[in-house]
Amino acid sequence: MSASPDLKPAIAADDDVPVRRRVGRRLAFWTAGTALIVGVVASALLAPYQNAEAERVAADHISLLAEAVAASYEQDVPGDRKRTDDEVERELQDADLEREHVHRAREILQQLQHADGVVAVDVTNHKGVVKRSTRTQRIGTVVKLPRRLRSSSVDDDQLTVSYAMPYTNTCTGCHDTSDEIAGVVNVVVDKHAAFASLDRYRLVTSLVLAGTYLLLVILIVALTERTVGRPAFTLARLMKRAERGDFLVRARVVADDEIGALAAAFNRMLRSITAMKADEVERERKLLAAETELSMKAELAAVAERLQQSNAALERRVRAQELLMEAAHRLGSTLERSQLLERLSRVIRDKLGRADFLIYLVVEGENHEAMLEVSRASGILDRDDVRNRRFRVGEGITGLVAETGAPLLVEDLRDPFKGTAIPPAIHAAPLIERGSLVAVPMLHKGRVVGVLEFYDAEVGSFDMDDAKLLEALGAQAAMAVVNADLYQTTLELSVTDSLTKLMNRRALNRLLDAELERARRFSTPLSVLMIDVDHFKQYNDRMGHLLGDDALKGVADVLRASVRKVDAVARFGGEEFCVVLPRTDEAAGIEVADKLLKAVRSLELPGGPSQPLGRVSISIGVAVYPDDMPAAFEDPPAKVIVDVADQAAYEAKRQGRDRLVAAGESRPRRPKLHEVRTPPEGLPALDPVNDG
């Protein structure tokens, strides 16, 4: 919890305040001040008692003077014998004795009159009448007699001490025995003179006391500074250093008093703080080490996680590469589409572990529109309603993928069209009700060949990595399909006529060689029909090459549709066709030829009625192996049998066209194709190949 902003300046100021030696001085000051106050108060309280005592002492001293004066009035009785009244009376009457007594009293008074500080000495009788005095004006005056034997009084600046002389036996000669006192001696002295010695004593005493007090104060200050101030200051400085973080300082314990106990406690506290600080440093070191270790562990964990992710990604890439390499190996080893699709299905099942998938291929529909049809179905999708699926490109999820050429991932088939651009009008229900699917295009050079569609029963089973891998597999499969189609097209072009889609002459020769060998081996007949379109050059010149090509395709379609599946129809060249009929004798061959004549006659073609015969027609020559083979020949059997059939066709053309001629009929031999026939006299030479 942070300190308040108002307290921060104060705290900072306290930190900057230096340690000052104030405790000893304050203690000495308060001790001396207290002692001074006590002294002043004591002096003020004892002053009346001192004055009273001074007066009592002065009165005692003055009383001694009064007693001395009073003693001068006493008469001595010689010896120890008790005198009788008669003797006393005789002594009093003795004049010499009285004179001596008066002289002694007067002498004492005169001496006191010149004494310092004595103002007056009065001697009164028992009635208070002043009989003797150092002041003559006071003689005869009456003063008040004291009630006690000795009394004193202070009047302004004078101190008066009265001493009553009691009546004794010595007073019998002069005074009446009935009086209690014989007289009174009053000594009046100057108060200042009487107290002068006392004031000097007070002054000396005060000076001595002041010196002693000052010395005591100095001693107290020194002792306080030594025993309290200096240790406290040293301890405060050490505390200040400790406050700033120096916990290794120690206070010196010089005594077992409170300061020593405080220093010892401070040292113990510093030792405890040092131990705590050491423990804290150790804990911080351990904590730092633990944090470093945790940080390193976290970094190692992060690195391990990244490595794990990298390894997982690498493993996926390796698996993907293995998959693609395996797919390339398997798919590249065949150029037949059905085998290609079967191998692709095995790669998906074996390497991907996906059992539920469909392979769609793009085909041409009836209206020349692009269609998608199922070529392979696997897993739960291998059922009749799925295998027979056929729909337009752009319809449903599969159609959208084929139309856009982009993969599509559906995490939940319960709402498959959420987030897609498929119009509601062409929505197609998924093949399974629950789960997920991914559809990827089979894309080759920007053209969609087909679509690979994978299903899984779990929701969210596919991710974008799966889509990318399957998209790569789809591209490889598309290339294999395109290569297979190209190979098939090339193969067909090598044995098939590009215009009529029939076998070409090269394929015919291979087929005919094989069939003749089979006929020879099994001793079965073989019929060969050579067909020539009548007046085709005229039709081609009149109608144009495009319609001429259409006419040839129409004739080819009729020929193909009119023979058996085991029979072969080939375009021999130009407008000539050849039909090979395995296991067919002459009668059957003639029957087939007649059927072909009728089929072509019924063919309706543009410009047919304008032909010389009023329709498009053909001329057919029939040759049968081995019946029509010459006894000896040098050329291959296939070439020989074709030449025999061609001669029969030539004969049919010569006889008027739109008919068939069997080679077995007696007739002149027709020149071979490379020979030039000499026409009758008066007619131009004819080319049997190019003359319609």
C-alpha positions as CSV (number, residue, x, y, z in Angstrom):
1,M,0.0,0.0,0.0
2,S,1.6,3.2,-1.1
3,A,2.0,6.2,1.1
4,S,-0.2,9.2,0.8
5,P,1.1,12.0,-1.5
6,D,0.8,14.5,1.4
7,L,3.1,12.4,3.5
8,K,5.9,11.9,0.9
9,P,7.5,15.3,1.3
10,A,7.5,14.9,5.1
11,I,9.0,11.5,4.8
12,A,11.6,12.8,2.4
13,A,12.4,15.7,4.8
14,D,12.8,13.3,7.7
15,D,15.2,11.2,5.7
16,D,17.4,14.3,5.1
17,V,17.4,15.6,8.8
18,P,20.9,15.0,10.3
19,V,21.3,13.5,13.7
20,R,21.9,16.2,16.4
21,R,23.2,15.9,19.9
22,R,20.2,17.2,21.8
23,V,19.2,14.6,24.3
24,G,22.1,15.3,26.7
25,R,21.7,19.0,26.4
26,R,18.0,18.9,26.9
27,L,18.4,16.6,29.9
28,A,21.1,18.9,31.4
29,F,19.0,22.0,30.6
30,W,15.9,20.5,32.2
31,T,17.9,19.2,35.2
32,A,19.6,22.6,35.8
33,G,16.5,24.5,35.1
34,T,14.6,22.3,37.5
35,A,17.3,22.7,40.2
36,L,17.3,26.5,39.6
37,I,13.6,26.7,40.0
38,V,13.7,24.5,43.1
39,G,16.5,26.7,44.5
40,V,14.6,29.9,43.8
41,V,11.3,28.5,45.2
42,A,13.2,27.1,48.3
43,S,14.9,30.5,48.8
44,A,11.6,32.2,48.5
45,L,10.0,29.8,51.0
46,L,12.9,29.9,53.4
47,A,13.5,33.7,53.3
48,P,11.0,34.4,56.2
49,Y,12.5,31.7,58.3
50,Q,16.0,33.0,57.6
51,N,15.0,36.5,58.5
52,A,13.4,35.3,61.7
53,E,16.5,33.2,62.5
54,A,18.7,36.2,61.8
55,E,16.6,38.3,64.1
56,R,16.8,35.7,66.8
57,V,20.6,35.4,66.5
58,A,21.0,39.2,66.5
59,A,18.7,39.4,69.5
60,D,20.8,36.8,71.2
61,H,23.9,38.7,70.6
62,I,22.4,42.0,71.7
63,S,20.9,40.2,74.7
64,L,24.4,39.5,75.8
65,L,25.1,43.2,75.8
66,A,21.9,43.8,77.8
67,E,22.9,41.1,80.3
68,A,26.3,42.7,80.5
69,V,24.7,46.1,81.3
70,A,22.4,44.4,83.8
71,A,25.3,42.6,85.4
72,S,26.9,45.9,86.1
73,Y,24.1,46.8,88.5
74,E,24.5,43.7,90.7
75,Q,26.5,43.9,94.0
76,D,28.8,41.2,95.0
77,V,28.5,39.7,98.6
78,P,31.9,38.7,99.8
79,G,32.3,35.1,101.0
80,D,29.8,32.4,101.1
81,R,28.1,33.4,104.3
82,K,24.6,34.4,104.2
83,R,24.2,37.9,105.1
84,T,21.6,39.2,107.4
85,D,19.3,42.0,106.7
86,D,21.3,44.3,108.9
87,E,24.4,43.6,107.1
88,V,22.8,44.3,103.8
89,E,21.4,47.5,105.0
90,R,24.8,48.5,106.3
91,E,26.4,47.8,102.9
92,L,23.9,49.8,101.1
93,Q,24.4,52.6,103.2
94,D,28.0,52.5,102.7
95,A,28.6,55.4,100.4
96,D,31.8,54.2,99.0
97,L,30.3,51.1,97.7
98,E,27.4,53.0,96.0
99,R,29.7,55.3,94.2
100,E,31.7,52.4,92.9
101,H,28.6,50.8,91.6
102,V,27.3,53.8,89.8
103,H,30.7,54.5,88.3
104,R,30.8,51.0,86.7
105,A,27.4,51.3,85.1
106,R,28.1,54.6,83.7
107,E,31.4,53.4,82.3
108,I,29.7,50.5,80.5
109,L,27.1,52.8,79.0
110,Q,29.7,55.2,77.8
111,Q,31.5,52.4,76.1
112,L,28.4,51.1,74.4
113,Q,27.5,54.6,73.3
114,H,30.5,54.6,71.0
115,A,30.0,51.0,69.9
116,D,29.2,50.4,66.1
117,G,25.7,49.8,65.4
118,V,24.4,50.6,68.9
119,V,21.8,53.4,68.7
120,A,20.9,53.6,72.3
121,V,21.0,51.7,75.6
122,D,18.3,52.6,78.1
123,V,18.2,51.4,81.8
124,T,14.8,51.7,83.4
125,N,13.6,50.9,86.9
126,H,10.9,48.5,87.7
127,K,8.4,51.1,86.8
128,G,9.7,51.7,83.3
129,V,11.3,55.1,84.0
130,V,14.5,55.5,82.1
131,K,17.3,56.1,84.7
132,R,20.3,55.7,82.6
133,S,20.7,56.1,78.8
134,T,23.3,56.7,76.2
135,R,20.9,59.3,74.9
136,T,20.4,61.9,77.6
137,Q,17.1,63.1,76.2
138,R,15.5,59.8,76.9
139,I,16.3,59.9,80.7
140,G,13.1,60.2,82.7
141,T,10.9,58.9,79.9
142,V,8.7,56.0,80.6
143,V,8.7,53.0,78.4
144,K,6.7,49.8,78.3
145,L,8.1,47.0,80.4
146,P,8.5,43.6,78.6
147,R,6.3,40.8,79.7
148,R,9.1,38.3,79.4
149,L,12.5,38.2,80.8
150,R,13.9,38.8,77.3
151,S,12.2,40.1,74.2
152,S,13.0,41.7,70.9
153,S,11.2,43.8,68.4
154,V,12.0,45.3,65.0
155,D,10.9,48.8,64.4
156,D,11.7,50.2,60.9
157,D,15.4,50.1,60.7
158,Q,16.0,49.4,64.4
159,L,16.2,46.3,66.5
160,T,15.3,46.7,70.1
161,V,16.2,44.0,72.7
162,S,14.7,44.3,76.2
163,Y,16.3,42.4,79.0
164,A,14.4,42.4,82.4
165,M,16.7,42.2,85.4
166,P,14.9,39.9,87.9
167,Y,15.0,40.8,91.6
168,T,17.8,39.0,93.4
169,N,19.5,39.2,96.7
170,T,22.0,41.6,95.2
171,C,19.2,44.0,94.5
172,T,18.1,44.3,98.2
173,G,20.3,47.2,98.9
174,C,18.8,49.3,96.1
175,H,15.4,48.1,95.2
176,D,12.2,47.1,96.9
177,T,11.9,43.5,97.5
178,S,8.3,43.5,96.6
179,D,9.0,44.2,92.8
180,E,9.4,41.2,90.5
181,I,12.0,42.9,88.4
182,A,14.6,45.3,89.5
183,G,14.8,47.1,86.1
184,V,15.0,46.7,82.4
185,V,17.9,47.2,80.0
186,N,16.8,48.2,76.5
187,V,19.4,48.0,73.8
188,V,18.5,49.6,70.5
189,V,20.8,48.8,67.6
190,D,20.8,49.6,63.9
191,K,19.2,46.8,62.0
192,H,21.6,47.0,59.0
193,A,24.5,47.2,61.3
194,A,23.2,44.2,63.3
195,F,22.5,42.2,60.0
196,A,25.7,43.4,58.2
197,S,27.7,40.3,59.2
198,L,24.7,38.2,58.4
199,D,24.3,39.8,54.9
200,R,28.0,39.2,54.3
201,Y,27.5,35.6,55.4
202,R,24.6,35.3,53.1
203,L,26.5,36.8,50.3
204,V,29.4,34.5,50.8
205,T,27.1,31.6,51.3
206,S,25.2,32.5,48.1
207,L,28.4,32.8,46.1
208,V,29.5,29.4,47.5
209,L,26.1,27.9,46.7
210,A,26.1,29.5,43.3
211,G,29.5,28.2,42.5
212,T,28.6,24.8,43.9
213,Y,25.4,25.0,41.8
214,L,27.2,26.0,38.7
215,L,29.8,23.3,39.2
216,L,27.0,20.9,39.9
217,V,25.3,21.9,36.7
218,I,28.5,21.5,34.7
219,L,29.0,18.2,36.3
220,I,25.4,17.2,35.5
221,V,25.8,18.4,31.9
222,A,29.1,16.6,31.5
223,L,27.8,13.4,33.1
224,T,24.6,13.6,31.2
225,E,26.5,14.2,27.9
226,R,28.8,11.3,28.8
227,T,26.3,8.8,30.1
228,V,23.3,9.8,28.0
229,G,23.9,12.3,25.2
230,R,26.9,10.8,23.6
231,P,25.7,7.2,23.7
232,A,22.3,8.3,22.5
233,F,23.8,10.3,19.7
234,T,26.1,7.5,18.7
235,L,23.1,5.1,18.9
236,A,21.0,7.5,16.8
237,R,23.7,7.7,14.2
238,L,23.9,4.0,14.0
239,M,20.2,3.7,13.8
240,K,20.3,6.3,10.9
241,R,22.9,4.1,9.1
242,A,20.8,1.0,9.8
243,E,17.7,2.9,8.4
244,R,19.6,3.5,5.2
245,G,20.3,-0.2,4.9
246,D,23.6,-0.7,6.6
247,F,22.7,-3.6,8.9
248,L,26.3,-4.6,9.6
249,V,26.9,-1.7,12.1
250,R,26.9,-2.4,15.8
251,A,26.6,-0.2,18.9
252,R,29.2,-0.5,21.6
253,V,27.9,-1.5,25.0
254,V,29.9,0.4,27.6
255,A,27.7,-0.1,30.6
256,D,24.8,-2.2,31.9
257,D,22.5,0.7,32.3
258,E,19.5,1.6,30.2
259,I,21.6,3.0,27.3
260,G,23.6,-0.2,27.3
261,A,20.5,-2.3,27.4
262,L,19.1,-0.2,24.5
263,A,22.4,-0.6,22.6
264,A,22.4,-4.4,23.3
265,A,18.8,-4.6,22.2
266,F,19.7,-2.5,19.1
267,N,22.5,-4.9,18.3
268,R,20.2,-7.9,18.8
269,M,17.6,-6.2,16.5
270,L,20.3,-5.6,13.9
271,R,21.5,-9.2,14.2
272,S,17.9,-10.3,13.7
273,I,17.4,-7.9,10.8
274,T,20.7,-9.0,9.3
275,A,19.6,-12.6,9.7
276,M,16.2,-11.7,8.3
277,K,17.9,-9.8,5.5
278,A,20.2,-12.6,4.8
279,D,17.2,-15.0,4.8
280,E,15.4,-12.5,2.5
281,V,18.4,-12.3,0.2
282,E,18.6,-16.0,0.2
283,R,14.9,-16.3,-0.4
284,E,15.1,-13.7,-3.2
285,R,18.1,-15.5,-4.6
286,K,16.1,-18.8,-4.5
287,L,13.1,-17.0,-5.8
288,L,15.1,-15.4,-8.6
289,A,16.6,-18.8,-9.3
290,A,13.2,-20.4,-9.1
291,E,11.8,-17.6,-11.4
292,T,14.8,-18.1,-13.7
293,E,14.2,-21.8,-13.6
294,L,10.5,-21.4,-14.2
295,S,11.2,-18.9,-17.0
296,M,13.7,-21.4,-18.5
297,K,11.1,-24.1,-18.0
298,A,8.5,-22.0,-19.6
299,E,10.8,-21.1,-22.4
300,L,11.8,-24.8,-22.8
301,A,8.1,-25.7,-22.6
302,A,7.4,-23.1,-25.3
303,V,10.3,-24.3,-27.3
304,A,9.2,-27.9,-26.8
305,E,5.6,-26.9,-27.7
306,R,6.9,-25.1,-30.8
307,L,9.1,-28.1,-31.6
308,Q,6.1,-30.4,-31.0
309,Q,4.0,-28.2,-33.2
310,S,6.9,-28.1,-35.8
311,N,7.3,-31.8,-35.5
312,A,3.5,-32.3,-35.8
313,A,3.5,-29.9,-38.8
314,L,6.6,-31.7,-40.2
315,E,5.0,-35.0,-39.6
316,R,1.9,-33.8,-41.4
317,R,4.0,-32.5,-44.2
318,V,6.0,-35.8,-44.3
319,R,2.7,-37.7,-44.3
320,A,1.4,-35.3,-47.0
321,Q,4.5,-35.8,-49.0
322,E,4.3,-39.5,-48.5
323,L,0.7,-39.4,-49.5
324,L,1.4,-37.3,-52.5
325,M,4.4,-39.4,-53.5
326,E,2.4,-42.6,-53.0
327,A,-0.4,-41.1,-55.0
328,A,2.0,-40.0,-57.7
329,H,3.5,-43.4,-57.8
330,R,0.2,-45.3,-57.9
331,L,-1.6,-42.9,-60.1
332,G,1.3,-42.4,-62.5
333,S,1.7,-46.2,-63.1
334,T,-1.5,-46.5,-65.0
335,L,-3.2,-44.5,-67.8
336,E,-6.5,-46.3,-67.7
337,R,-9.2,-44.3,-66.0
338,S,-11.0,-47.1,-64.1
339,Q,-7.7,-48.4,-62.7
340,L,-6.7,-44.8,-61.9
341,L,-9.9,-44.1,-59.8
342,E,-9.5,-47.5,-58.1
343,R,-5.9,-46.7,-57.1
344,L,-6.9,-43.2,-55.9
345,S,-9.6,-44.8,-53.7
346,R,-7.0,-47.2,-52.2
347,V,-4.6,-44.3,-51.5
348,I,-7.3,-42.4,-49.7
349,R,-8.3,-45.4,-47.6
350,D,-4.8,-46.6,-46.9
351,K,-2.8,-43.4,-46.4
352,L,-5.5,-41.0,-45.2
353,G,-7.6,-43.4,-43.2
354,R,-10.7,-41.9,-44.6
355,A,-13.3,-44.5,-45.6
356,D,-16.3,-42.3,-46.4
357,F,-15.6,-40.3,-49.6
358,L,-16.9,-39.7,-53.1
359,I,-15.0,-39.0,-56.3
360,Y,-16.9,-36.8,-58.8
361,L,-15.8,-36.2,-62.4
362,V,-17.0,-33.5,-64.7
363,V,-18.8,-34.9,-67.8
364,E,-20.7,-33.4,-70.6
365,G,-24.5,-33.5,-70.4
366,E,-27.2,-33.8,-73.0
367,N,-27.3,-30.1,-73.7
368,H,-23.6,-29.8,-73.7
369,E,-23.7,-28.5,-70.1
370,A,-21.1,-29.4,-67.5
371,M,-22.4,-32.1,-65.1
372,L,-21.0,-33.9,-62.1
373,E,-21.4,-37.6,-61.7
374,V,-20.1,-40.0,-59.1
375,S,-17.3,-42.1,-60.3
376,R,-16.3,-43.8,-57.1
377,A,-18.2,-44.1,-53.7
378,S,-16.6,-45.6,-50.6
379,G,-17.7,-46.5,-47.0
380,I,-21.2,-45.6,-45.9
381,L,-21.7,-43.7,-49.2
382,D,-21.3,-46.8,-51.3
383,R,-24.9,-47.3,-52.2
384,D,-27.1,-47.2,-55.3
385,D,-28.7,-43.8,-54.8
386,V,-25.2,-42.2,-54.3
387,R,-23.5,-44.0,-57.2
388,N,-26.2,-42.9,-59.6
389,R,-26.0,-39.2,-58.6
390,R,-25.7,-36.8,-61.5
391,F,-26.3,-33.0,-61.2
392,R,-25.2,-29.7,-62.7
393,V,-22.1,-27.8,-61.8
394,G,-23.0,-25.1,-59.3
395,E,-25.7,-27.1,-57.5
396,G,-25.2,-27.8,-53.8
397,I,-21.9,-27.9,-52.0
398,T,-20.2,-30.1,-54.5
399,G,-21.4,-28.1,-57.4
400,L,-20.2,-24.8,-55.7
401,V,-16.7,-26.3,-55.3
402,A,-16.7,-27.4,-59.0
403,E,-17.9,-24.0,-60.1
404,T,-15.6,-21.8,-58.0
405,G,-12.6,-24.1,-57.9
406,A,-12.1,-23.4,-54.2
407,P,-12.3,-25.9,-51.3
408,L,-15.2,-25.8,-48.9
409,L,-15.2,-26.9,-45.3
410,V,-18.5,-27.7,-43.5
411,E,-18.0,-28.2,-39.8
412,D,-21.6,-29.2,-39.0
413,L,-23.9,-30.8,-41.6
414,R,-27.0,-29.9,-39.6
415,D,-26.6,-26.4,-41.0
416,P,-24.4,-27.1,-44.1
417,F,-25.2,-23.9,-46.1
418,K,-24.4,-21.4,-43.3
419,G,-21.8,-19.0,-44.5
420,T,-21.9,-20.2,-48.1
421,A,-22.8,-18.4,-51.3
422,I,-25.2,-21.2,-52.5
423,P,-28.6,-19.7,-53.5
424,P,-31.4,-21.3,-51.6
425,A,-33.0,-22.4,-54.8
426,I,-30.3,-24.9,-55.6
427,H,-29.6,-26.2,-52.1
428,A,-29.0,-29.9,-52.0
429,A,-29.4,-31.9,-48.8
430,P,-26.1,-33.5,-47.6
431,L,-25.8,-37.3,-47.9
432,I,-25.5,-37.8,-44.1
433,E,-27.5,-35.9,-41.5
434,R,-24.8,-35.3,-38.9
435,G,-21.1,-34.8,-39.0
436,S,-18.8,-32.7,-41.1
437,L,-17.4,-32.7,-44.6
438,V,-14.7,-31.1,-46.8
439,A,-14.9,-30.8,-50.6
440,V,-11.9,-30.0,-52.7
441,P,-11.7,-29.5,-56.4
442,M,-9.6,-31.7,-58.7
443,L,-8.0,-28.7,-60.4
444,H,-5.6,-28.9,-63.4
445,K,-4.3,-25.8,-65.0
446,G,-7.3,-23.8,-63.8
447,R,-9.8,-26.3,-65.1
448,V,-11.9,-28.3,-62.7
449,V,-11.8,-32.0,-63.6
450,G,-13.8,-33.3,-60.7
451,V,-14.4,-33.0,-56.9
452,L,-13.2,-35.0,-53.9
453,E,-15.7,-35.0,-51.1
454,F,-14.9,-36.5,-47.7
455,Y,-17.4,-37.1,-44.9
456,D,-16.9,-37.8,-41.1
457,A,-19.5,-38.6,-38.5
458,E,-17.9,-36.2,-35.9
459,V,-18.7,-32.4,-36.0
460,G,-15.6,-30.3,-36.8
461,S,-13.5,-33.3,-37.8
462,F,-11.7,-31.4,-40.6
463,D,-9.6,-28.3,-40.5
464,M,-7.9,-26.1,-43.1
465,D,-4.7,-28.2,-43.0
466,D,-6.8,-31.2,-44.1
467,A,-8.4,-29.1,-46.8
468,K,-5.0,-28.0,-48.1
469,L,-3.6,-31.6,-48.1
470,L,-6.7,-32.9,-49.9
471,E,-6.6,-30.0,-52.3
472,A,-3.0,-31.0,-53.2
473,L,-4.2,-34.6,-53.6
474,G,-7.1,-33.4,-55.7
475,A,-4.7,-31.5,-58.0
476,Q,-2.5,-34.6,-58.4
477,A,-5.5,-36.8,-59.0
478,A,-6.8,-34.2,-61.6
479,M,-3.4,-34.3,-63.4
480,A,-3.6,-38.2,-63.4
481,V,-7.1,-38.1,-64.8
482,V,-6.2,-35.6,-67.4
483,N,-3.2,-37.7,-68.4
484,A,-5.3,-40.8,-68.6
485,D,-7.9,-39.0,-70.7
486,L,-5.1,-37.6,-72.9
487,Y,-3.6,-41.0,-73.2
488,Q,-7.0,-42.5,-74.1
489,T,-7.5,-39.7,-76.6
490,T,-4.1,-40.3,-78.1
491,L,-4.7,-44.0,-78.2
492,E,-8.0,-43.5,-79.8
493,L,-6.4,-41.1,-82.3
494,S,-3.8,-43.6,-83.1
495,V,-6.4,-46.4,-83.9
496,T,-9.5,-44.3,-84.5
497,D,-10.4,-41.9,-87.3
498,S,-10.8,-38.5,-85.8
499,L,-13.8,-37.6,-88.0
500,T,-16.0,-40.8,-87.9
501,K,-14.6,-42.2,-84.6
502,L,-14.1,-45.5,-86.4
503,M,-10.9,-47.6,-86.6
504,N,-8.4,-46.1,-88.9
505,R,-6.5,-48.1,-91.5
506,R,-3.6,-48.8,-89.2
507,A,-5.9,-50.4,-86.6
508,L,-7.7,-52.2,-89.3
509,N,-4.5,-53.9,-90.6
510,R,-3.6,-55.0,-87.0
511,L,-7.1,-56.3,-86.4
512,L,-7.3,-58.0,-89.8
513,D,-4.0,-59.8,-89.2
514,A,-5.2,-61.1,-85.9
515,E,-8.6,-62.2,-87.2
516,L,-7.0,-63.9,-90.2
517,E,-4.6,-65.7,-87.9
518,R,-7.5,-66.8,-85.7
519,A,-9.5,-67.9,-88.7
520,R,-6.6,-69.9,-90.0
521,R,-5.9,-71.5,-86.7
522,F,-9.5,-72.4,-86.0
523,S,-10.5,-73.0,-89.7
524,T,-13.3,-70.5,-89.6
525,P,-14.5,-68.2,-92.4
526,L,-13.9,-64.5,-92.4
527,S,-15.8,-62.0,-94.6
528,V,-14.4,-58.6,-95.6
529,L,-16.6,-55.8,-97.0
530,M,-15.1,-52.9,-98.9
531,I,-17.6,-50.0,-99.1
532,D,-17.3,-46.9,-101.2
533,V,-19.7,-43.9,-101.1
534,D,-21.2,-43.3,-104.5
535,H,-20.5,-39.9,-106.2
536,F,-19.1,-38.5,-103.0
537,K,-16.7,-36.1,-104.8
538,Q,-19.7,-34.4,-106.5
539,Y,-21.5,-34.2,-103.1
540,N,-18.5,-32.7,-101.4
541,D,-17.9,-30.2,-104.2
542,R,-21.6,-29.2,-104.3
543,M,-22.4,-29.1,-100.5
544,G,-19.0,-28.2,-99.1
545,H,-16.5,-29.9,-97.0
546,L,-18.4,-29.4,-93.7
547,L,-21.5,-31.1,-95.0
548,G,-19.3,-33.7,-96.7
549,D,-17.8,-34.5,-93.3
550,D,-21.2,-34.7,-91.8
551,A,-22.3,-37.1,-94.5
552,L,-19.3,-39.4,-93.8
553,K,-20.1,-39.3,-90.1
554,G,-23.7,-40.2,-90.8
555,V,-22.7,-43.2,-93.0
556,A,-20.1,-44.3,-90.4
557,D,-22.8,-44.2,-87.6
558,V,-25.2,-46.3,-89.8
559,L,-22.5,-48.9,-90.5
560,R,-21.5,-49.1,-86.8
561,A,-25.1,-49.5,-85.7
562,S,-25.9,-52.2,-88.3
563,V,-23.2,-54.8,-87.4
564,R,-22.5,-57.0,-84.4
565,K,-20.3,-56.0,-81.5
566,V,-17.7,-58.6,-82.6
567,D,-17.6,-57.0,-86.0
568,A,-15.2,-54.2,-86.8
569,V,-16.0,-51.1,-88.9
570,A,-13.0,-49.0,-90.1
571,R,-12.5,-46.0,-92.4
572,F,-10.2,-47.2,-95.1
573,G,-9.5,-43.8,-96.6
574,G,-11.4,-40.9,-98.1
575,E,-15.0,-42.1,-98.6
576,E,-14.0,-45.8,-98.4
577,F,-14.9,-48.0,-95.4
578,C,-14.1,-51.6,-94.5
579,V,-16.1,-54.1,-92.4
580,V,-14.5,-57.2,-90.9
581,L,-17.0,-60.0,-90.1
582,P,-15.3,-62.8,-88.0
583,R,-16.7,-66.3,-88.4
584,T,-18.9,-65.2,-91.3
585,D,-19.2,-67.1,-94.6
586,E,-20.1,-65.7,-98.0
587,A,-23.9,-66.0,-97.6
588,A,-23.8,-64.3,-94.3
589,G,-21.5,-61.7,-95.6
590,I,-23.8,-60.9,-98.5
591,E,-26.7,-60.7,-96.1
592,V,-24.8,-58.1,-93.9
593,A,-23.8,-56.2,-97.1
594,D,-27.4,-56.0,-98.2
595,K,-28.4,-54.8,-94.8
596,L,-25.9,-52.0,-95.0
597,L,-27.1,-51.0,-98.4
598,K,-30.6,-50.6,-97.1
599,A,-29.5,-48.7,-94.0
600,V,-27.5,-46.1,-96.1
601,R,-30.4,-45.7,-98.5
602,S,-32.7,-44.8,-95.6
603,L,-30.2,-42.2,-94.4
604,E,-31.5,-38.6,-94.9
605,L,-28.7,-36.1,-95.5
606,P,-28.8,-32.5,-96.8
607,G,-28.4,-32.5,-100.6
608,G,-29.1,-36.3,-100.8
609,P,-31.9,-36.0,-103.4
610,S,-29.6,-34.0,-105.6
611,Q,-27.2,-36.9,-106.0
612,P,-27.2,-38.8,-109.4
613,L,-29.1,-41.7,-107.9
614,G,-31.5,-39.4,-106.0
615,R,-30.0,-40.3,-102.6
616,V,-26.7,-41.0,-100.9
617,S,-25.7,-44.6,-101.6
618,I,-22.8,-47.0,-101.4
619,S,-21.2,-49.8,-103.4
620,I,-20.0,-52.9,-101.6
621,G,-17.5,-55.6,-102.5
622,V,-17.6,-58.9,-100.6
623,A,-14.5,-61.2,-100.2
624,V,-14.4,-64.3,-98.0
625,Y,-11.4,-66.0,-96.5
626,P,-10.1,-68.5,-97.4
627,D,-12.5,-69.1,-100.4
628,D,-11.5,-65.9,-102.4
629,M,-7.8,-66.1,-101.7
630,P,-5.6,-66.8,-104.7
631,A,-3.7,-70.1,-104.9
632,A,-0.4,-68.3,-104.6
633,F,0.4,-64.8,-103.4
634,E,3.4,-62.9,-102.1
635,D,1.8,-60.1,-100.2
636,P,0.5,-60.4,-96.6
637,P,-2.9,-62.2,-96.4
638,A,-4.6,-59.0,-95.0
639,K,-3.5,-57.0,-98.0
640,V,-4.6,-59.8,-100.4
641,I,-8.1,-60.2,-99.0
642,V,-8.6,-56.4,-98.9
643,D,-7.5,-56.2,-102.6
644,V,-10.0,-58.9,-103.5
645,A,-12.8,-57.1,-101.7
646,D,-11.8,-53.8,-103.3
647,Q,-11.9,-55.4,-106.7
648,A,-15.5,-56.6,-106.0
649,A,-16.4,-53.0,-104.9
650,Y,-14.9,-51.6,-108.1
651,E,-17.0,-54.0,-110.1
652,A,-20.2,-52.9,-108.2
653,K,-19.4,-49.3,-109.1
654,R,-18.8,-50.3,-112.7
655,Q,-22.2,-52.1,-112.8
656,G,-24.0,-49.0,-111.8
657,R,-23.4,-48.4,-108.0
658,D,-25.8,-48.8,-105.1
659,R,-25.2,-52.5,-105.1
660,L,-23.0,-55.3,-103.8
661,V,-20.7,-57.7,-105.7
662,A,-19.2,-60.9,-104.3
663,A,-15.7,-61.7,-105.3
664,G,-16.6,-65.3,-106.0
665,E,-18.7,-64.3,-109.0
666,S,-17.0,-64.8,-112.4
667,R,-15.7,-61.5,-113.7
668,P,-12.6,-60.0,-115.1
669,R,-9.9,-59.2,-112.5
670,R,-9.9,-55.6,-111.3
671,P,-6.6,-53.8,-111.4
672,K,-5.0,-53.2,-108.1
673,L,-5.2,-49.8,-106.6
674,H,-1.8,-48.7,-107.7
675,E,-2.4,-49.8,-111.3
676,V,-3.9,-47.5,-114.0
677,R,-6.7,-49.1,-116.0
678,T,-6.9,-48.4,-119.8
679,P,-10.4,-47.1,-120.7
680,P,-12.2,-48.1,-123.8
681,E,-11.4,-46.3,-127.0
682,G,-12.9,-42.9,-127.1
683,L,-13.3,-42.5,-123.3
684,P,-10.9,-40.7,-120.8
685,A,-8.9,-42.6,-118.3
686,L,-10.6,-43.1,-114.9
687,D,-9.1,-43.1,-111.5
688,P,-10.9,-45.8,-109.6
689,V,-10.1,-44.2,-106.2
690,N,-11.0,-40.6,-106.9
691,D,-13.8,-41.1,-109.4
692,G,-17.0,-41.2,-107.5
